[in-house]
Amino acid sequence: MVEFSKEMLNKKILLMSCTFTILFISLIVINNVNIKGLGPNIAHADTVSYTTTANLNIRTGPSTTNKIITTVTKGSQLTATEKATDGWLKISYKGQTGYVSSKYIKVSSAATDDIQVIAQPESIPVLVNKKNKLPDHYVPDDLVYTTIPFTFKEKTEKKKMRTEAASAIADLFKGAKKQGVSLLGVSAYRSHATQTSLFNYYVKRDGYDKTITYSAFPGTSEHETGLTIDVTGGDGKCAAEDCFGDTTEAAWLQENVADYGFIIRYPKGKEDITGYKYEPWHLRFVGKEIAQTIMSEGITLEEYYDAKRVATK
Ligand SMILES: [Zn+2]
């Protein structure tokens, strides 16, 4: 018979609780890695179809040791029926059910299938919208911390902008202050990784179809350019909310942003062109000349490019 001393028993209990804590933490970490993964989003498997990015084997189980049912060619459409486990997704394809590695599939839907990848993402007046996407690994190479005050204290990527835009927004804030208008930054740069995890989080919460109506598909958010900033009034109220439109700060921005090279990117009444509802707080740096044309003519960046295309024919 083994007798535990009190001390030994305590040690055992301590060891066991440590093991449980480690297990628990690993579970959280694994879960987060999935949410933040840059690969196909697997959180909304019940609603989404996928496109294969390579010729792909469909297997009887979720590992390469399982038998191959069939091989589908690159570009085929699959429907996921269950969440992925260990990088494998249960799918159905032409009436057959099986498992595929999620490494070789990407989310597809009517909303994302005809998206173009932008050739010159570093261009200052770059057009980024629901149909024109930044390359997946694009990171602007001249991001700096802006010097303007924000609604929060922490030094995060949200305070960064590209050099030219950062200095322009500082000038804009100074100009506003001189005229008695006080502004705060809310959110500027957002990395592709952040946008991806944010998008996937919303999808998990609200489903894909609803998410795509209010959150930009990763790569299509202007915030990933480092040329965009959401601002609000100095009281911090109405930050990124409809009521901001009725403030004196919003009126000042409408009148003055162009002088600093910015535009109100999503104007009122242009929802069908920009794909976004009116956002009086979302400023986009395009450079003075283009900004003045766009703001004085009351047009959008989309319309500016169309007009330009016509004009240079
Ligand atoms: Zn914005």
Residues whose N, C-alpha, C, O or C-beta is under 5 A from the ligand:
A	BS01	ZN	D230 H282
